[in-house]
């Protein structure tokens, strides 16, 4: 992953939004000089030590549960008619974190009715084949990413769900008393999906914006196609920001717990008492996230544009 997309760790508070300070992001983008990125989404050849990825599951809202790990997230949205699961992390940890985590929280994995995969990287699609085979949920993914799974079978061994629902922009996945709206946000991958939906905090409705792809691990080390790829990413951030604003989203979630500090926030939540919810940031901080990511992408894009001009001169 490019370092410009990786936020600095900060103390967690209910008033601070991740990625809310563009200066550090821009400095990091400048340091990379658009030289490419490390693809940490690839599935490790050997199972890493559990201490590097295990995190305790947590009930975060009345109807939303964290069943992810230290770096990658999975979320279970409960409804009266079953569960909508967001992302499935890696093949090596999905059994323990998702299946085991749900059971620890009193949820039955057999009740998973929909599985929403934000994009087809191993750290998000890793457990999809296992969950689809075992529990038979409907699987939703972006069309271009379904195509990737079919085109590169060796890359997705043990991870490839059978093609099911192809997401469309504005599509609603409705189950019981909950509805998740899907937004196409290409950039991180061609078929990346993001979501808006409502959760309850002690009965109070809160609107969520769920970012399905943050880092710049597309081709970004040469002007062609890097400039175009950054433009796709920027435009997706702009569109999704507008969707989040329209819903009044005050909660920002990521499919990377390292980006939204989910594990730290879960610890804060355990001792919340009558205090504010650590995930409720406010509408303005949520919008600042989108501005930061657009600025970071634009900084890297400008460097590629400069590189193209210098190459033309020579």
LUMSE-127577 format. One record per residue: x, y, z of N, C-alpha, C in turn; residue number from 1. Coordinates in Angstrom, 3 decimals, padded with zeros to 6 digits. Each point is the difference from the previous one (the first is absolute). Layout:
<sites>
npx npy npz capx capy capz cpx cpy cpz resi
X Y Z X Y Z X Y Z NUM .
...
</sites>
This chain:
<sites>
npx npy npz capx capy capz cpx cpy cpz resi
000.831 -001.191 000.000 -000.831 001.191 000.000 000.866 001.241 000.000 1 .
-000.362 000.973 -000.729 000.769 001.227 000.052 -000.113 000.644 001.370 2 .
001.111 000.520 000.502 -000.005 000.548 001.352 -000.887 001.230 000.111 3 .
-000.270 000.688 -001.117 -000.834 001.194 000.098 -001.419 -000.333 000.391 4 .
-000.372 -001.275 -000.110 -001.364 -000.386 000.380 -000.066 -000.558 001.414 5 .
001.153 -000.084 000.668 000.007 -000.598 001.325 000.030 001.107 001.048 6 .
-001.042 000.131 000.810 -000.051 001.094 000.962 000.981 -000.205 001.139 7 .
000.449 001.102 000.600 000.792 -000.095 001.205 -000.897 -000.403 001.157 8 .
000.565 -000.828 000.892 -000.785 -000.403 001.156 -000.129 001.171 000.953 9 .
-001.202 000.246 000.474 -000.265 001.107 000.907 -000.842 -000.506 001.163 10 .
000.037 000.662 001.118 -000.911 -000.381 001.082 -001.441 000.102 -000.470 11 .
-000.813 -000.946 000.411 -001.389 -000.027 -000.443 -000.843 000.928 000.864 12 .
-000.817 000.808 -000.613 -000.991 000.793 000.720 -001.214 000.126 -000.888 13 .
-001.108 000.339 000.589 -001.235 000.088 -000.769 000.003 001.202 -000.926 14 .
000.938 000.932 000.202 -000.010 001.213 -000.813 000.992 -000.040 -001.148 15 .
000.868 -001.027 -000.021 001.015 -000.042 -001.045 -000.378 -001.003 -001.070 16 .
000.048 000.412 -001.260 -000.273 -000.913 -001.112 001.309 -000.442 -000.615 17 .
000.154 -001.298 -000.309 001.189 -000.433 -000.700 000.158 000.783 -001.299 18 .
001.223 000.193 -000.399 000.347 000.681 -001.252 -000.450 001.460 -000.009 19 .
-000.187 000.621 001.154 -000.541 001.354 000.017 001.068 001.070 -000.158 20 .
001.276 -000.398 -000.110 001.054 000.973 -000.166 000.714 -000.248 -001.321 21 .
-000.306 000.754 -001.043 000.543 -000.278 -001.319 001.489 000.235 -000.112 22 .
000.598 000.830 000.852 001.405 000.349 -000.172 000.892 -001.232 000.027 23 .
-000.193 -000.867 001.001 000.852 -001.182 000.100 -000.212 -000.928 -001.179 24 .
-001.236 -000.095 -000.462 -000.299 -000.827 -001.166 000.723 000.531 -001.227 25 .
-000.025 001.313 -000.182 000.637 000.600 -001.163 001.513 -000.137 000.068 26 .
000.575 000.144 001.198 001.441 -000.173 000.126 000.391 -001.424 -000.349 27 .
-000.818 -000.948 000.462 000.293 -001.393 -000.320 -000.131 -000.260 -001.480 28 .
-001.013 000.598 -000.635 -000.182 -000.172 -001.436 001.206 000.533 -000.750 29 .
000.530 001.128 000.455 001.168 000.557 -000.657 001.201 -000.916 000.150 30 .
000.133 -000.626 001.183 001.153 -000.874 000.229 -000.039 -001.217 -000.905 31 .
-001.190 -000.491 -000.308 -000.076 -001.196 -000.829 000.460 000.269 -001.420 32 .
-000.108 001.246 -000.449 000.330 000.366 -001.376 -000.693 -000.932 -000.999 33 .
-001.187 -000.464 000.396 -000.808 -000.857 -000.881 000.816 -001.146 -000.564 34 .
000.774 -000.663 000.843 000.873 -001.076 -000.464 -000.655 -001.367 000.092 35 .
-001.283 -000.028 000.179 -000.688 -001.278 000.073 -000.440 -000.285 001.421 36 .
-000.443 -001.232 000.259 -000.547 -000.277 001.308 000.227 -001.449 000.371 37 .
-000.003 -000.234 001.294 000.127 -001.357 000.513 -001.389 -000.602 000.117 38 .
-000.202 -001.141 -000.618 -001.325 -000.606 000.052 -000.091 -000.925 001.200 39 .
-000.356 000.562 001.149 -000.124 -000.806 001.208 -001.332 -000.740 000.054 40 .
-000.814 000.120 -001.049 -001.266 -000.727 -000.032 000.190 -001.438 -000.465 41 .
001.202 -000.339 -000.455 000.230 -001.375 -000.439 -000.010 -000.941 001.199 42 .
-000.561 -001.176 -000.213 -000.098 -000.963 001.078 001.379 -000.554 000.328 43 .
000.417 000.053 001.261 001.304 -000.556 000.377 000.076 -001.485 -000.320 44 .
001.209 -000.450 -000.363 000.167 -001.421 -000.311 -000.134 -000.866 001.242 45 .
000.463 000.520 001.124 -000.114 -000.731 001.264 -000.932 000.767 000.940 46 .
-000.668 -000.737 000.857 -000.915 000.632 000.957 000.799 000.803 001.014 47 .
-000.221 001.309 000.063 000.742 000.815 000.961 -000.386 -000.362 001.436 48 .
000.875 000.374 000.926 -000.302 -000.225 001.414 -001.278 000.747 000.372 49 .
-000.824 -000.614 000.807 -001.289 000.599 000.358 000.164 001.339 000.704 50 .
001.116 000.189 000.674 000.218 001.268 000.704 000.092 001.178 -000.960 51 .
000.266 -000.270 -001.285 000.114 001.093 -000.976 -001.342 000.408 -000.579 52 .
-001.041 -000.860 000.167 -001.274 000.322 -000.641 -001.226 -000.170 000.890 53 .
000.083 -000.735 001.080 -001.217 -000.282 000.774 -000.465 001.228 000.783 54 .
-001.302 000.235 -000.017 -000.641 001.027 000.826 -001.305 -000.574 000.531 55 .
-000.381 000.443 001.172 -001.242 -000.474 000.591 -001.200 000.566 -000.772 56 .
-001.035 -000.816 -000.201 -001.224 000.520 -000.619 -000.691 000.953 000.952 57 .
-000.874 000.837 -000.542 -000.660 000.992 000.865 -001.358 000.381 -000.558 58 .
-000.946 000.232 000.905 -001.267 000.619 -000.376 000.230 001.502 000.004 59 .
-000.073 000.627 -001.174 000.345 001.411 -000.141 -001.245 000.878 000.047 60 .
-001.060 -000.431 -000.649 -001.295 000.679 000.061 -001.057 -001.037 000.354 61 .
-001.232 000.439 000.178 -001.065 -000.948 000.342 -000.088 -001.122 -001.030 62 .
000.276 000.348 -001.258 -000.208 -000.951 -001.093 001.229 -000.171 -000.892 63 .
001.193 000.374 000.484 001.218 -000.150 -000.806 001.129 -000.514 000.879 64 .
000.642 -001.076 -000.470 001.016 -000.695 000.773 001.308 -000.075 -000.779 65 .
001.113 000.245 000.691 001.327 -000.110 -000.599 000.496 -001.425 000.150 66 .
000.346 -000.631 -001.126 000.536 -001.363 000.021 001.249 -000.061 -000.879 67 .
000.816 001.047 000.094 001.222 000.085 -000.785 001.233 -000.176 000.862 68 .
001.141 000.452 -000.563 001.269 -000.149 000.692 000.696 001.326 000.196 69 .
001.285 -000.062 000.349 000.761 001.198 000.310 000.167 000.924 -001.199 70 .
000.043 -000.561 -001.211 000.250 000.805 -001.192 -001.165 000.018 -000.969 71 .
-000.786 -001.056 -000.029 -001.067 -000.138 -000.991 -001.331 -000.241 000.700 72 .
-001.071 000.532 -000.586 -001.303 -000.020 000.658 -000.986 -000.947 -000.664 73 .
-000.903 -000.486 000.811 -001.239 -000.619 -000.457 -001.067 000.456 000.981 74 .
-001.191 000.258 -000.524 -001.083 000.551 000.822 -001.288 -000.779 -000.248 75 .
-000.727 -000.273 001.069 -001.280 -000.712 -000.098 -001.128 000.947 000.389 76 .
-000.889 000.282 -000.951 -001.177 000.839 000.236 -001.191 -000.926 000.240 77 .
-000.580 000.065 001.178 -001.090 -000.905 000.347 -001.350 000.631 -000.315 78 .
-000.928 -000.836 -000.438 -001.367 000.414 -000.289 -000.937 -001.069 000.550 79 .
-001.279 000.284 -000.030 -000.952 -000.990 000.527 -000.074 -001.247 -000.878 80 .
000.498 000.095 -001.257 -000.075 -001.135 -000.920 001.357 -000.602 -000.328 81 .
001.040 000.390 000.737 001.310 -000.583 -000.268 001.096 001.052 000.031 82 .
001.152 -000.358 -000.538 001.213 000.807 000.121 000.540 000.363 -001.375 83 .
000.440 001.250 -000.122 000.754 000.455 -001.164 001.451 000.119 000.446 84 .
000.902 -000.728 -000.659 001.418 000.014 000.366 000.782 000.825 -001.013 85 .
000.832 000.916 000.512 000.857 000.815 -000.849 001.429 -000.545 000.061 86 .
000.477 -000.517 -001.119 001.381 -000.449 -000.174 000.331 -001.238 000.828 87 .
001.087 -000.685 -000.432 000.281 -001.328 000.563 001.464 -000.218 000.346 88 .
000.820 001.043 -000.024 001.420 -000.040 000.331 000.740 -001.129 -000.715 89 .
001.067 -000.527 000.583 000.842 -000.994 -000.676 -000.529 -001.424 000.169 90 .
000.471 -000.939 -000.850 -000.391 -001.395 000.208 000.481 -000.553 001.343 91 .
001.185 000.445 000.457 000.582 -000.599 001.199 -000.652 000.471 001.296 92 .
-000.735 001.139 -000.020 -000.560 000.485 001.269 -001.520 000.161 -000.010 93 .
-000.639 -000.246 -001.134 -001.444 000.217 -000.071 -000.779 -000.986 000.874 94 .
000.500 -001.219 000.119 -000.676 -000.982 000.852 000.011 000.469 001.452 95 .
001.162 000.396 000.482 000.111 000.380 001.414 -000.647 001.343 000.287 96 .
000.250 001.003 -000.878 -000.487 001.339 000.284 -001.492 000.152 -000.290 97 .
-000.442 -000.484 -001.157 -001.398 000.211 -000.386 -000.912 -001.049 000.635 98 .
000.257 -001.263 -000.316 -000.868 -001.056 000.530 000.129 -000.076 001.524 99 .
001.239 -000.072 000.477 000.211 -000.069 001.443 -000.441 001.262 000.716 100 .
000.286 001.156 -000.623 -000.374 001.271 000.607 -001.503 000.159 000.123 101 .
-000.723 -000.401 -001.049 -001.457 000.098 000.059 -000.552 -000.882 001.120 102 .
000.527 -001.177 000.113 -000.496 -000.903 001.047 000.299 000.552 001.381 103 .
001.177 000.621 000.160 000.327 000.615 001.293 -001.005 001.084 000.370 104 .
-000.509 000.678 -001.018 -000.932 001.102 000.225 -001.456 -000.455 000.047 105 .
-000.215 -001.296 -000.109 -001.358 -000.522 000.057 -000.730 000.030 -001.329 106 .
000.736 000.155 -001.098 -000.590 000.009 -001.333 000.234 -001.344 -000.671 107 .
-000.954 -000.438 -000.798 000.113 -001.277 -000.694 000.405 000.257 -001.449 108 .
001.183 -000.460 -000.424 000.424 000.210 -001.389 -000.977 -000.568 -001.030 109 .
-000.813 -000.961 000.413 -000.990 -000.563 -000.919 -001.024 001.043 -000.428 110 .
-000.082 001.093 000.751 -000.977 001.048 -000.317 000.545 001.053 -000.967 111 .
001.222 -000.194 -000.512 000.531 000.932 -001.001 -000.800 -000.191 -001.288 112 .
-000.722 001.015 -000.418 -000.825 -000.079 -001.207 000.637 000.708 -001.184 113 .
000.777 001.048 000.278 000.711 000.720 -001.060 001.446 000.185 000.421 114 .
000.883 -000.165 -000.965 001.425 000.236 000.192 000.437 001.040 -001.019 115 .
000.393 001.177 000.488 000.407 001.098 -000.866 001.524 000.085 000.009 116 .
000.607 -000.189 -001.162 001.458 000.038 -000.133 000.385 001.325 -000.644 117 .
000.726 000.833 000.734 000.309 001.338 -000.499 000.905 -000.034 -001.225 118 .
000.940 -000.928 -000.036 000.821 -000.157 -001.204 000.779 -001.308 000.075 119 .
000.500 -000.415 -001.152 000.585 -001.341 -000.120 001.498 000.002 000.269 120 .
000.385 000.407 001.198 001.351 -000.211 000.493 -000.062 -001.043 001.095 121 .
001.092 -000.739 000.167 -000.006 -001.135 000.910 -000.333 000.319 001.428 122 .
000.213 001.274 000.419 -000.290 000.372 001.380 -001.455 000.384 000.222 123 .
-000.826 -000.144 -001.036 -001.433 000.307 000.139 -000.889 -001.110 -000.579 124 .
000.496 -000.688 -001.008 -000.771 -001.085 -000.614 000.431 -001.365 000.535 125 .
001.020 -000.005 000.870 000.645 -001.246 000.404 -000.916 -001.085 000.527 126 .
-001.009 000.349 000.795 -000.883 -001.014 000.567 -001.309 -000.172 -000.740 127 .
-000.140 000.667 -001.147 -001.297 000.005 -000.688 -000.399 -001.376 -000.513 128 .
000.953 -000.737 -000.561 -000.332 -001.329 -000.521 -000.447 -000.919 001.132 129 .
000.715 000.016 001.098 -000.353 -000.833 001.146 -001.385 000.344 000.530 130 .
-000.284 001.285 000.163 -001.293 000.412 000.558 -001.143 -000.295 -000.960 131 .
000.225 000.214 -001.302 -001.049 -000.296 -000.974 -000.306 -001.496 -000.038 132 .
001.043 -000.810 000.023 -000.182 -001.457 -000.052 -000.695 -000.525 001.245 133 .
000.376 000.548 001.149 -000.499 -000.527 001.272 -001.404 000.501 000.352 134 .
-000.253 001.304 -000.249 -001.230 000.605 000.498 -000.955 000.474 -001.095 135 .
000.433 -000.017 -001.240 -000.839 000.332 -001.163 -000.573 001.422 000.009 136 .
000.756 001.011 000.393 -000.517 001.365 -000.135 000.050 000.436 -001.448 137 .
-000.762 001.019 -000.355 000.158 000.655 -001.286 001.249 000.872 000.062 138 .
000.841 -000.083 -001.022 001.265 000.730 -000.015 -000.087 001.144 -000.999 139 .
000.354 001.200 000.453 -000.070 001.202 -000.830 001.413 000.544 -000.188 140 .
000.357 000.281 -001.276 001.304 000.575 -000.289 -000.103 000.799 -001.301 141 .
000.924 000.915 -000.197 000.007 000.797 -001.219 000.322 -000.842 -001.227 142 .
-000.614 000.327 -001.133 000.186 -000.785 -001.216 001.445 -000.185 -000.415 143 .
000.810 001.070 -000.065 001.397 -000.181 -000.394 000.780 -000.907 000.942 144 .
-000.363 -000.006 001.278 000.719 -000.858 000.936 -000.479 -001.447 -000.083 145 .
-001.282 -000.227 -000.308 -000.433 -001.359 -000.334 000.819 -000.505 -001.190 146 .
000.217 000.864 -000.989 000.775 -000.390 -001.177 001.430 -000.372 000.368 147 .
000.604 000.744 000.940 001.364 -000.303 000.437 000.077 -001.389 000.623 148 .
-000.990 -000.327 000.814 -000.005 -001.308 000.662 -000.060 -001.125 -001.031 149 .
-000.796 000.206 -001.045 -000.132 -001.024 -001.036 001.215 -000.054 -000.917 150 .
000.653 001.135 -000.199 001.139 000.076 -000.931 001.271 -000.582 000.599 151 .
000.149 000.095 001.325 001.231 -000.445 000.650 -000.301 -001.038 001.075 152 .
-000.412 -001.210 -000.406 -000.402 -001.006 000.989 001.116 -000.382 000.967 153 .
001.246 -000.014 -000.463 001.092 -000.384 000.899 000.205 001.026 001.112 154 .
-000.267 001.263 -000.312 000.150 001.061 000.996 -001.035 -000.148 001.108 155 .
-001.154 -000.570 -000.328 -001.109 -000.042 000.956 -000.309 -001.415 000.480 156 .
000.996 -000.878 -000.022 -000.228 -001.347 000.523 -000.445 000.066 001.450 157 .
-001.061 -000.730 000.312 -000.661 -000.078 001.317 -000.749 001.281 000.357 158 .
000.030 001.032 -000.867 -000.620 001.285 000.330 -001.153 000.373 -000.921 159 .
-000.211 -000.736 -001.089 -000.885 000.431 -001.072 -001.441 -000.467 000.190 160 .
-000.900 000.897 000.384 -001.417 -000.386 000.045 -000.536 -000.159 -001.419 161 .
-001.046 -000.771 -000.140 -000.650 -000.119 -001.301 -000.698 001.306 -000.329 162 .
000.086 000.403 -001.285 -000.569 001.277 -000.410 -001.474 000.062 000.379 163 .
-000.375 001.124 000.617 -001.366 000.135 000.482 -000.523 001.382 -000.390 164 .
-000.209 000.895 000.934 -000.606 001.296 -000.288 001.075 001.001 -000.423 165 .
-000.217 000.630 -001.142 000.895 001.048 -000.476 -000.560 001.340 000.461 166 .
000.782 000.733 000.765 -000.472 001.252 000.584 -000.222 001.066 -001.067 167 .
-000.985 000.841 000.231 -000.270 001.165 -000.840 -000.005 001.234 000.888 168 .
000.347 001.145 -000.575 000.058 001.230 000.777 -001.391 000.361 000.521 169 .
-000.103 000.213 001.301 -001.280 000.326 000.616 -000.847 -001.206 000.359 170 .
000.498 -001.199 -000.254 -000.748 -001.215 000.352 -000.194 -000.087 001.506 171 .
-001.184 -000.430 000.403 -000.288 -000.196 001.413 -000.070 -001.491 000.316 172 .
000.707 -000.399 001.031 -000.112 -001.348 000.544 -000.850 000.120 001.256 173 .
-001.206 -000.528 -000.069 -000.966 000.145 001.094 -000.220 -001.345 000.670 174 .
000.082 -000.007 001.314 -000.228 -001.215 000.771 -000.665 000.405 001.303 175 .
-001.193 -000.547 000.241 -000.714 000.332 001.222 -000.222 001.492 000.128 176 .
000.493 000.580 001.090 -000.204 001.419 000.262 001.209 000.849 -000.385 177 .
000.910 -000.541 -000.813 001.216 000.727 -000.380 000.136 000.063 -001.515 178 .
000.646 001.069 -000.461 000.281 000.156 -001.425 001.396 000.595 -000.152 179 .
000.790 -000.605 -000.860 001.343 000.488 -000.319 -000.018 000.467 -001.449 180 .
000.427 001.238 -000.222 000.089 000.517 -001.362 001.433 -000.118 -000.485 181 .
000.165 -000.573 -001.173 001.316 -000.263 -000.582 000.353 001.110 -000.976 182 .
001.242 000.470 000.078 000.496 001.024 -000.915 001.260 -000.505 -000.684 183 .
000.050 000.093 -001.303 001.186 -000.399 -000.755 001.072 001.066 000.180 184 .
001.152 -000.404 000.517 001.099 000.940 000.244 001.300 -000.561 -000.580 185 .
000.080 -000.135 -001.310 001.216 -000.557 -000.610 001.209 000.869 000.296 186 .
001.146 -000.642 000.012 001.242 000.697 000.289 000.961 -000.957 000.672 187 .
-000.296 -000.377 001.228 000.826 -000.975 000.708 000.070 -001.288 -000.818 188 .
-001.141 -000.477 -000.466 -000.113 -001.008 -001.054 -001.085 000.504 -000.951 189 .
-000.101 -000.566 -001.199 -001.037 000.460 -000.934 -001.425 -000.186 000.520 190 .
-000.196 -000.976 000.899 -001.357 -000.281 000.472 -000.242 000.308 001.457 191 .
000.801 000.862 000.602 -000.136 000.291 001.428 -001.387 000.537 000.338 192 .
-000.555 -000.498 001.111 -001.311 000.424 000.485 000.138 000.704 001.343 193 .
-000.805 001.027 000.203 -000.146 000.654 001.298 -001.480 000.027 000.347 194 .
-000.321 000.321 001.257 -001.373 -000.168 000.457 -000.452 001.139 000.908 195 .
-001.282 000.239 000.010 -000.636 000.820 001.027 -001.128 -000.817 000.609 196 .
-000.140 000.114 001.324 -001.071 -000.709 000.696 -000.168 000.619 001.392 197 .
-001.008 -000.458 000.709 -000.336 000.560 001.314 000.253 -001.028 001.092 198 .
000.583 000.466 001.099 000.160 -000.835 001.185 -000.728 000.677 001.157 199 .
-000.098 -000.713 001.114 -000.688 000.534 001.184 000.965 000.029 001.173 200 .
000.052 001.128 000.674 000.789 000.145 001.218 -000.952 000.232 001.158 201 .
-000.253 -001.058 000.764 -000.974 000.066 001.086 -001.337 000.531 -000.509 202 .
-000.364 -000.500 -001.181 -001.262 000.357 -000.622 000.051 001.227 -000.891 203 .
001.062 000.761 000.066 000.130 001.219 -000.809 000.573 -000.337 -001.370 204 .
-000.691 000.367 -001.108 000.517 -000.297 -001.336 001.212 000.877 -000.340 205 .
001.017 -000.626 -000.566 001.186 000.693 -000.490 000.299 -000.504 -001.404 206 .
000.411 000.902 -000.873 000.294 -000.388 -001.376 001.489 -000.234 -000.196 207 .
000.303 -001.061 -000.720 001.369 -000.483 -000.187 000.418 000.164 -001.455 208 .
001.251 000.423 -000.205 000.659 -000.087 -001.300 001.118 -001.026 000.140 209 .
-000.044 -001.046 -000.810 000.973 -001.093 000.071 000.859 000.061 -001.249 210 .
001.284 000.316 000.180 000.922 000.121 -001.129 000.553 -001.365 -000.380 211 .
-000.206 -000.388 -001.242 000.399 -001.335 -000.441 001.387 -000.098 -000.591 212 .
000.711 001.142 -000.157 001.343 -000.062 -000.569 000.745 001.292 000.244 213 .
001.040 -000.048 000.810 000.688 001.226 000.417 001.352 000.182 -000.684 214 .
000.844 -001.023 000.036 001.389 000.159 -000.436 000.128 000.103 -001.520 215 .
001.162 000.499 -000.438 000.268 000.190 -001.436 000.762 -001.207 -000.561 216 .
-000.515 -001.195 000.149 000.757 -001.125 -000.528 -000.484 -000.423 -001.374 217 .
-000.309 001.012 -000.826 -000.151 -000.168 -001.440 001.332 000.426 -000.629 218 .
000.146 -000.162 -001.303 001.237 000.418 -000.678 000.117 001.517 000.118 219 .
001.051 000.463 000.680 000.118 001.426 000.269 001.429 000.521 -000.110 220 .
000.898 -000.774 -000.618 001.398 000.394 -000.048 000.436 000.565 -001.343 221 .
-000.909 000.112 -000.960 000.298 000.600 -001.293 -001.173 000.893 -000.408 222 .
000.279 001.062 -000.772 -001.095 000.890 -000.413 -001.129 -000.720 -000.716 223 .
000.334 -000.996 -000.793 -001.011 -000.779 -000.708 000.085 -001.441 000.475 224 .
-000.953 -000.513 000.761 -001.357 000.540 000.220 -000.202 000.696 001.349 225 .
001.079 000.351 000.711 -000.135 000.499 001.354 -000.877 001.231 000.131 226 .
000.185 000.977 -000.906 -000.796 001.233 000.082 -001.479 -000.320 -000.140 227 .
-000.309 -000.854 -000.943 -001.402 -000.377 -000.228 -000.554 -000.778 001.202 228 .
000.823 -000.899 000.553 -000.456 -000.777 001.153 -000.280 000.885 001.200 229 .
000.867 000.991 000.229 -000.248 000.928 001.106 -001.272 000.808 -000.237 230 .
-000.265 000.353 -001.252 -001.214 000.766 -000.289 -001.247 -000.825 000.299 231 .
000.036 -001.271 -000.350 -001.121 -000.892 000.321 -000.222 -000.048 001.504 232 .
001.089 -000.114 000.746 -000.086 -000.054 001.459 -000.576 001.300 000.555 233 .
000.506 001.119 -000.468 -000.459 001.310 000.489 -001.490 000.184 -000.262 234 .
-000.439 -000.337 -001.207 -001.411 000.187 -000.342 -000.897 -000.911 000.832 235 .
000.478 -001.205 000.322 -000.778 -000.887 000.860 -000.130 000.575 001.396 236 .
001.093 000.578 000.522 -000.060 000.624 001.315 -000.985 001.166 000.010 237 .
-000.009 000.762 -001.064 -000.924 001.140 -000.092 -001.445 -000.476 -000.005 238 .
-000.283 -001.025 -000.794 -001.378 -000.504 -000.080 -000.447 -000.605 001.324 239 .
000.876 -000.787 000.619 -000.398 -000.641 001.250 -000.141 001.026 001.115 240 .
000.827 001.045 -000.012 -000.145 001.078 000.984 -001.380 000.626 -000.105 241 .
-000.467 000.195 -001.228 -001.328 000.579 -000.200 -001.085 -000.935 000.524 242 .
000.185 -001.306 -000.214 -000.990 -000.963 000.502 -000.016 -000.003 001.526 243 .
001.192 000.045 000.598 000.078 000.020 001.461 -000.636 001.261 000.565 244 .
000.245 001.133 -000.663 -000.592 001.268 000.453 -001.511 -000.038 -000.106 245 .
-000.509 -000.599 -001.071 -001.449 -000.050 -000.203 -000.696 -000.803 001.092 246 .
000.686 -001.001 000.541 -000.599 -000.798 001.082 000.274 000.602 001.371 247 .
000.876 001.018 000.054 000.370 000.559 001.295 000.880 -000.933 000.804 248 .
000.877 -000.750 -000.683 000.833 -000.988 000.684 000.894 000.652 001.050 249 .
-000.041 -000.535 001.199 000.850 000.477 001.101 000.948 -001.081 000.493 250 .
-000.106 -001.190 -000.579 000.866 -001.127 000.347 000.747 -000.404 -001.260 251 .
001.313 -000.157 000.117 000.845 -000.406 -001.124 000.641 -001.335 000.333 252 .
-000.235 -000.990 -000.850 000.606 -001.315 000.175 000.861 -000.328 -001.208 253 .
000.989 -000.835 000.242 000.883 -000.472 -001.068 000.058 -001.511 000.067 254 .
000.374 -000.625 -001.110 000.231 -001.442 000.061 001.416 -000.308 000.485 255 .
000.724 001.029 000.423 001.295 -000.162 000.665 -000.099 000.616 001.386 256 .
000.070 -000.840 001.015 -000.081 000.508 001.366 001.215 000.847 000.351 257 .
001.100 -000.150 -000.732 001.160 000.860 000.224 -000.277 001.427 -000.469 258 .
-000.970 000.190 -000.889 -000.293 001.327 -000.530 -001.038 000.744 000.840 259 .
-001.004 -000.696 000.489 -001.010 000.702 000.812 000.199 -000.232 001.500 260 .
001.138 -000.657 000.359 000.331 -000.229 001.411 -001.089 -000.781 000.734 261 .
-000.595 -000.957 -000.702 -001.121 -000.733 000.586 000.372 -000.723 001.285 262 .
001.149 -000.643 000.030 000.359 -000.790 001.188 000.176 000.912 001.207 263 .
000.662 001.153 -000.196 000.155 000.948 001.104 -001.347 000.558 000.441 264 .
-000.847 000.319 -000.970 -001.316 000.543 000.342 -000.835 -001.023 000.749 265 .
000.163 -001.273 -000.345 -000.747 -001.031 000.717 000.410 -000.050 001.470 266 .
001.278 000.257 000.272 000.455 000.040 001.398 -000.622 001.207 000.719 267 .
-000.025 001.137 -000.681 -000.623 001.189 000.578 -001.475 -000.260 000.274 268 .
-000.655 -000.669 -000.955 -001.425 -000.271 000.115 -000.314 -000.855 001.226 269 .
000.910 -000.921 000.318 -000.234 -000.895 001.140 -000.116 000.775 001.310 270 .
000.648 001.170 000.075 -000.090 000.806 001.214 -000.756 001.294 -000.208 271 .
-000.902 000.014 -000.953 -000.689 001.228 -000.393 -000.871 000.592 001.096 272 .
-000.740 -000.815 000.679 -000.951 000.499 000.985 -001.052 000.875 -000.659 273 .
-000.168 001.212 000.500 -000.968 000.943 -000.571 000.655 000.975 -000.978 274 .
001.231 -000.255 -000.359 000.724 000.902 -000.888 -000.409 -000.149 -001.453 275 .
000.597 000.804 -000.889 -000.326 -000.068 -001.428 000.497 -001.297 -000.620 276 .
-000.626 -000.381 -001.095 000.418 -001.211 -000.701 001.274 000.306 -000.781 277 .
001.056 -000.807 000.170 001.277 000.313 -000.655 -000.041 -000.059 -001.521 278 .
-000.995 -000.671 -000.566 -000.100 -000.066 -001.458 -000.804 001.165 -000.582 279 .
-000.733 000.713 000.840 -000.808 001.102 -000.526 000.877 001.256 -000.058 280 .
000.441 000.328 -001.202 000.950 001.092 -000.192 -000.678 001.329 -000.282 281 .
-001.145 -000.038 -000.680 -000.663 001.205 -000.481 000.092 000.090 -001.510 282 .
-000.912 000.739 -000.585 -000.060 000.090 -001.462 001.236 000.686 -000.578 283 .
000.494 001.056 000.641 001.155 000.732 -000.535 001.272 -000.845 -000.007 284 .
000.338 -000.703 001.078 001.182 -000.859 -000.055 -000.101 -001.097 -001.054 285 .
-001.187 -000.555 -000.208 -000.160 -001.003 -001.054 000.317 000.610 -001.350 286 .
-000.484 001.212 -000.247 000.286 000.656 -001.274 001.481 000.356 -000.119 287 .
000.656 000.289 001.122 001.435 000.306 -000.062 000.802 -001.198 -000.465 288 .
-000.454 -001.186 000.373 000.677 -001.206 -000.492 000.061 -000.002 -001.527 289 .
-001.136 000.260 -000.632 -000.031 -000.025 -001.463 000.890 001.093 -000.589 290 .
000.036 001.152 000.640 000.851 001.088 -000.488 001.480 -000.371 000.111 291 .
000.360 -000.639 001.110 001.380 -000.422 000.185 000.412 -000.997 -001.074 292 .
-000.852 -000.994 -000.242 000.360 -001.022 -000.977 000.070 000.569 -001.409 293 .
-000.897 000.927 -000.319 000.088 000.659 -001.306 001.293 000.806 -000.108 294 .
000.366 000.702 001.070 001.218 000.810 -000.016 001.240 -000.871 -000.123 295 .
000.002 -001.111 000.723 001.132 -000.912 -000.055 000.158 -000.580 -001.405 296 .
-001.115 -000.404 -000.591 000.051 -000.540 -001.355 000.423 001.060 -001.006 297 .
-000.504 001.206 000.179 000.352 001.080 -000.928 001.482 000.345 000.101 298 .
000.569 -000.041 001.230 001.426 000.276 000.167 000.841 -001.008 -000.771 299 .
-000.356 -001.271 000.106 000.735 -001.028 -000.731 -000.219 000.135 -001.507 300 .
-001.218 000.362 -000.390 -000.301 000.200 -001.421 000.806 001.163 -000.575 301 .
000.126 001.094 000.768 000.782 001.156 -000.455 001.450 -000.376 -000.247 302 .
000.551 -000.851 000.848 001.384 -000.418 -000.201 000.136 -000.776 -001.302 303 .
-000.977 -000.836 -000.319 000.044 -000.719 -001.270 -000.131 000.955 -001.180 304 .
-000.852 001.003 000.160 -000.129 000.997 -001.071 001.310 000.748 -000.201 305 .
000.684 000.323 001.099 001.302 000.653 -000.081 001.015 -000.913 -000.685 306 .
-000.048 -001.277 000.344 000.899 -000.968 -000.610 -000.226 -000.078 -001.509 307 .
-001.267 000.042 -000.400 -000.303 -000.060 -001.436 000.536 001.226 -000.728 308 .
-000.122 001.178 000.618 000.512 001.233 -000.618 001.515 -000.065 -000.116 309 .
000.677 -000.450 001.062 001.460 -000.071 -000.036 000.475 -000.995 -001.033 310 .
-000.712 -001.115 -000.143 000.373 -000.998 -001.006 -000.159 000.582 -001.400 311 .
-001.061 000.769 -000.225 -000.230 000.605 -001.319 001.086 001.001 -000.354 312 .
000.497 000.719 000.997 001.052 000.993 -000.246 001.295 -000.669 -000.468 313 .
000.252 -001.190 000.524 001.237 -000.692 -000.332 -000.154 -000.890 -001.237 314 .
</sites>
